Amino acid sequence: MFDFFKRKKNQEEIKEEKELEENTEVEDSTEVYENFLEEKEEKEEKEENDSMEPSYENSINKDNESESVDYNFNRSDEVDEEEIDKDELLDKADEGIGFFAKIKKGLSKTRDQFSQGLTNLFTRNVKIDDDLYEELEEILISADIGMKSTLEIVDELRDEIKKRSIKEADQIYPVLQEIMIKKLDEKNLDNNLNIADKNLSVILVIGVNGVGKTTTIGKLANNLKKEGKNVMLAAADTFRAAAIEQLGEWAEKSDIEMISHKEGSDPSAVIFDAIKSAKAKNSDVLICDTAGRLHNKKNLMKELEKINKTIDTHAKGASRDNLLVLDATTGQNAVSQLREFKNVTDISGLILTKLDGTAKGGVIFPLQVELEVPVKYIGVGEGINDLEKFDSKTFVEAMF
C-alpha cells in the first residue's frame, strides 16, 4: 500500500523538470491517447446507430368493476400541462439516443472527472513507476470506487503490465478498463430482476427518505410495461404527504393500475388488497412502494417485517425482489446504508439513482463487489425512460 497523503511535487517543480526533458515522448503519448479516443468514439457511434429501436407500446386492460379501491386524481389542468410538457421535452431529448450513448450521457460528471484525471496522468507520465500507480490510486478513490476495490484494481494492473511487458503509460488505458469490468463481474451476481414467466412477481421497494423511491417505481413500471408485462402498483407509502398522489401521477403517465388506501392506512393492508387484485387480474408484476425508513427505527423496521410477512403469506409461490434504492450523490454514505439495511432485512438488489448528478459513480464498485449485492438498475436522468438496466461492461466503458 502506498502513502496516499505524502506530499506531491508542486506544479512549478514539475514544469522545471519537464523543461529539462525532451517533449517528444509526451507528445507521442498524447497522440496515442487521441487515437485511442477516436477509435472509441467511432465504436460508440456504431453501437449507437445499431441500438436504435422503434418505440414499443403496450396497453393494459383494466377491470374497474371488480376493484373496490379507487384513486382520485385531483390535479388542475394547468399542472397537468406543465408536467406533460416537461416529460415530453425530456423524452424528445432522448429520442434516437442509443443505450450506450444514454449511459455515457448520464455518467458525464463521473466521466469528466475520472477520464480527465487519467488523461493528465498518462500523458504527463511517460514512465511507469510507483508515482504513476500512486496517482492512479488517488484518481480511483476520488471517483468513490473505495479503498479496497482501488487497491485490488491497481495490484491487478501491476501484474498485467508485467505479464504483457507494457512499457508506455498510454498503453494502460485498455488494460485498466478490462480489469475494472472484470472486478465488477467477479462475484457472478445476477443483475436481472427475479421475474417469473407465468406466476405473479412481487417487487418491494425500500430505502431512506429522499432517494427517489416513488419516481424510480414509476420509471421501473414503465420499463416493464414496455417489455410486455402487465404491471400493477401498490401505494403502500401511506405516511408521507402526497406520496399516494405522486405515485398515482406516475401510474397515469404509463396507464398502469394502482391500488391505494387513504393516507395513514396500514401499509400491509394496502399490499394485501394489491396482491388480491393482481391475482384476480392476472398481473405479471406487482411493484410496492413503501415509506422512507432508517435501519435504526425499530417501529419502521417492524412495519417492513410485517409487509414482508403479508407478501409471503398471501403471494405464496410468487417470485420476489426486495430492492433497496440508493442515492449515488451520497457516495460512500450509500455503502453505509446498504451495510445497515443488510443487517435487518433481505436485499436482493439495488437501484442507484441520480448518477447523472454526481461524479461519484464509482460507488457501484464497493456496493456490488465488496458488499456483494447486485445493482439491477441505474438512474441516468429525470425522464420516464431514464432508468437503465445495469451492465458492467457498458458502465465501465462509459466512465472512460
FENSULWO-V576168 format. One record per residue. N is the residue number from 1. D_LAST is the distance of its C-alpha to the last C-alpha in Angstrom with 2 decimals. Layout:
{{N;D_LAST} {N;D_LAST}}
This chain:
{{1;24.92} {2;24.32} {3;25.84} {4;23.02} {5;25.42} {6;27.09} {7;27.47} {8;24.99} {9;26.25} {10;26.52} {11;25.14} {12;28.60} {13;29.00} {14;25.69} {15;26.72} {16;30.17} {17;28.88} {18;26.61} {19;29.63} {20;31.54} {21;29.01} {22;28.36} {23;25.36} {24;24.95} {25;22.61} {26;20.10} {27;20.48} {28;19.95} {29;16.69} {30;15.48} {31;16.78} {32;15.10} {33;11.62} {34;12.69} {35;13.87} {36;10.67} {37;9.08} {38;12.45} {39;12.60} {40;9.34} {41;10.86} {42;14.15} {43;13.12} {44;11.76} {45;15.03} {46;17.10} {47;15.84} {48;16.47} {49;19.92} {50;20.74} {51;19.98} {52;22.27} {53;25.33} {54;28.57} {55;29.19} {56;31.25} {57;33.96} {58;36.22} {59;39.11} {60;40.65} {61;44.42} {62;45.81} {63;49.16} {64;50.09} {65;53.70} {66;52.91} {67;50.62} {68;52.43} {69;49.51} {70;48.54} {71;45.96} {72;47.18} {73;44.70} {74;46.22} {75;43.97} {76;45.11} {77;44.47} {78;42.82} {79;40.18} {80;39.62} {81;39.05} {82;36.62} {83;34.52} {84;34.65} {85;33.69} {86;30.61} {87;29.55} {88;30.27} {89;28.16} {90;25.15} {91;25.72} {92;26.27} {93;23.04} {94;21.26} {95;23.68} {96;22.31} {97;18.67} {98;17.31} {99;15.99} {100;12.34} {101;12.63} {102;14.31} {103;11.82} {104;9.04} {105;11.90} {106;12.93} {107;9.83} {108;9.85} {109;11.35} {110;9.20} {111;5.96} {112;8.49} {113;9.79} {114;7.22} {115;5.15} {116;8.79} {117;10.21} {118;8.60} {119;9.66} {120;12.98} {121;13.49} {122;13.04} {123;14.83} {124;17.48} {125;18.22} {126;19.40} {127;21.16} {128;19.81} {129;21.96} {130;22.45} {131;21.31} {132;17.84} {133;17.63} {134;19.08} {135;16.68} {136;13.73} {137;15.71} {138;16.11} {139;12.46} {140;12.04} {141;15.32} {142;14.60} {143;11.99} {144;15.09} {145;14.16} {146;17.76} {147;19.86} {148;20.84} {149;17.54} {150;16.08} {151;19.10} {152;19.02} {153;15.45} {154;16.38} {155;19.76} {156;18.50} {157;16.23} {158;19.43} {159;21.39} {160;19.17} {161;19.06} {162;22.83} {163;23.36} {164;21.48} {165;23.01} {166;19.84} {167;21.06} {168;18.44} {169;15.58} {170;13.31} {171;13.93} {172;12.25} {173;8.62} {174;9.71} {175;12.10} {176;10.03} {177;7.92} {178;11.48} {179;13.05} {180;11.04} {181;11.91} {182;15.35} {183;15.76} {184;15.41} {185;17.86} {186;20.27} {187;22.81} {188;23.25} {189;23.43} {190;24.37} {191;22.02} {192;24.67} {193;27.49} {194;30.88} {195;32.65} {196;35.84} {197;36.95} {198;40.41} {199;41.03} {200;39.96} {201;36.62} {202;36.46} {203;33.30} {204;33.98} {205;31.44} {206;31.72} {207;30.17} {208;31.12} {209;32.05} {210;29.54} {211;26.50} {212;27.05} {213;28.98} {214;31.24} {215;28.65} {216;26.48} {217;29.63} {218;30.31} {219;26.92} {220;27.22} {221;30.76} {222;29.74} {223;27.13} {224;29.79} {225;32.40} {226;30.32} {227;30.15} {228;33.94} {229;34.71} {230;37.72} {231;36.38} {232;38.44} {233;37.54} {234;39.48} {235;39.58} {236;40.28} {237;39.04} {238;42.57} {239;42.19} {240;39.79} {241;41.46} {242;40.35} {243;38.06} {244;40.20} {245;40.21} {246;36.43} {247;35.90} {248;38.69} {249;36.93} {250;33.87} {251;36.34} {252;38.10} {253;35.00} {254;34.36} {255;38.10} {256;37.92} {257;40.90} {258;40.82} {259;43.40} {260;44.29} {261;47.14} {262;48.13} {263;46.32} {264;47.29} {265;48.04} {266;47.35} {267;43.78} {268;45.07} {269;47.70} {270;45.12} {271;43.18} {272;46.49} {273;47.42} {274;43.97} {275;44.22} {276;47.73} {277;46.72} {278;43.65} {279;45.95} {280;48.61} {281;46.27} {282;44.39} {283;41.01} {284;38.11} {285;36.03} {286;37.19} {287;34.63} {288;36.16} {289;35.16} {290;36.33} {291;36.99} {292;34.58} {293;35.67} {294;35.05} {295;35.48} {296;38.34} {297;40.44} {298;42.93} {299;44.48} {300;41.20} {301;40.15} {302;43.61} {303;43.10} {304;39.87} {305;41.88} {306;44.54} {307;42.06} {308;40.72} {309;44.34} {310;45.20} {311;42.47} {312;43.49} {313;47.14} {314;47.08} {315;44.14} {316;45.09} {317;43.21} {318;40.35} {319;36.77} {320;35.19} {321;31.89} {322;31.72} {323;28.43} {324;27.44} {325;25.53} {326;23.41} {327;22.05} {328;18.41} {329;19.39} {330;21.78} {331;19.22} {332;21.25} {333;24.31} {334;23.04} {335;23.16} {336;26.72} {337;27.71} {338;26.71} {339;28.57} {340;31.64} {341;31.75} {342;31.51} {343;34.67} {344;36.69} {345;35.60} {346;33.84} {347;30.23} {348;29.01} {349;25.58} {350;23.36} {351;22.14} {352;19.57} {353;20.24} {354;19.03} {355;15.27} {356;15.18} {357;17.22} {358;15.46} {359;12.74} {360;13.93} {361;12.04} {362;11.82} {363;15.57} {364;15.32} {365;15.36} {366;18.83} {367;20.12} {368;19.60} {369;19.71} {370;22.25} {371;24.41} {372;24.05} {373;24.11} {374;22.02} {375;19.88} {376;21.47} {377;20.03} {378;17.61} {379;18.72} {380;16.42} {381;19.22} {382;22.98} {383;24.25} {384;26.11} {385;23.61} {386;20.56} {387;20.79} {388;18.66} {389;19.19} {390;16.65} {391;15.02} {392;13.09} {393;11.38} {394;10.44} {395;9.34} {396;7.00} {397;5.55} {398;5.50} {399;3.82} {400;0.00}}
